[in-house]
Every structure is written in C-alpha cells, then in structure tokens.
Amino acid sequence: GEDVEQSLFLSVREGDSSVINCTYTDSSSTYLYWYKQEPGAGLQLLTYIFSNMDMKQDQRLTVLLNKKDKHLSLRIADTQTGDSAIYFCAENGSSNTGKLIFGQGTTLQVKP
Amino acid sequence: GAVVSQHPSRVICKSGTSVKIECRSLDFQATTMFWYRQFPKQSLMLMATSNEGSKATYEQGVEKDKFLINHASLTLSTLTVTSAHPEDSSFYICSARDRRRGGAGELFFGEGSRLTVL
C-alpha cells in the first residue's frame, strides 16, 4: 500500500539548518512534494522533485531524494522564525491525476 | 500565480444542519479537484476526487451521501456536509489541478474551511 512517514517534531535555533526527513513506500511515485502549513491556513507548495532526480535546490531549500531507500529530505538553510510551521511530505503514488498521499507532518519550531 | 479560493473560511453550525463549502479556481480551469479532511495535529486525508461534469470518486470509508460533491463547472466544486454532527467538525481543504499543464507538479491548495458543529 501507499504510506508516507515523517518525524513529528523538530526544533532548531534561528540561523541553523533544518533537515526534515520523510520515507515513503510506493516506488511508482513519479513526484514527491514538500508543503508548508502555517496555523489555521491551507497548504503552500514549497517544492517538488521528479523521481529521476537526486537533488533539487531552490534558494534556501534543498531536496534530496534517495529512491533506492525511498527517503526524501528537505533542508532549510539559515532557518528563520518565519519558517516555523508544519511541513508535509507527499507523494503521488501510482496516480498522475493529482491525488496525493501525505505524511503526518513535521512541526518545525524555530527558536530565536 | 494560480489561486484556489475556498469559502467560507470558517463556519459554525448546529447539529443536523447542512453546510456547503465552495472551492474555486480563480485564474485557471480545473477538470479535477480534490477534497481533503484534516483533523487537529493530523495529516490530510483524501476524501474524494471531484470531476467536472461527472460523479465524484470517493475514497474508501467516506460516505458519499453524507459528503455531497458537485463539480458543475471548470472553476467550481462544492462540498456539502449533510446533517452535520459534531464528529464532522474538521478542517476541509480542496486542491485543484490546472488542466493546461502536464505533470503532477501544478496542484494548488485552497486556504481551507474550518467547520465546527455544535
């Protein structure tokens, strides 16, 4: 079946790097995503990576994909207090219609 | 960029009443929209896939008679929670895919609608 797992909580100090990890089970996933959710708000797409890529960098964000181990990570460089939010990893599984399977979300707490 | 709008953002209703939530794609057409439900401190669970001009596809365990979905146009899908009960209280989020674009990267989410049933 399709399953996505994330650690639930991460705390870092402002200015440090944050690394949020995610594992998934469906090897047929073609896209893997990172979304950010601030309190009481919807989801904001941060970045996504195609399954044939190992890495994608976008300003402070770096996504690493280990397809063999089905492991995805999101690194946020120079973490700011405004980065405090819940981060969701998601995969599209064997579907290309837009249906996504989400992890439980990782709450990132950034301390000043 | 593309925007998906949900309305209302918050709604409080009495038990037994029905509530309609709208999801609109503001600057693109969406043949497919998705409705998710999120409980506090939990992940998003897909409820159903809304297809323009046809019946919605519901996920296992989701009551289609309880959660009515209508996708009457390429820019609007509605979710009606019928005879709402306190256990239906949740955060409902829709997403829409821009039909002009290929791949699965262009999926946009609404801001969510928080339903509280008293």
Interface residues (C-beta under 8 A of the other chain):
Chain A: T30 Y31 Y35 G40 A41 G42 L43 Q44 L45 Y48 F88 N92 N96 T97 G98 K99 L100 I101 F102 G103 Q104 G105
Chain B: Q6 T32 F34 Q42 S43 L44 M45 L46 T49 I93 S95 R97 G103 A104 G105 L107 F108 F109 G110 E111 G112 R114
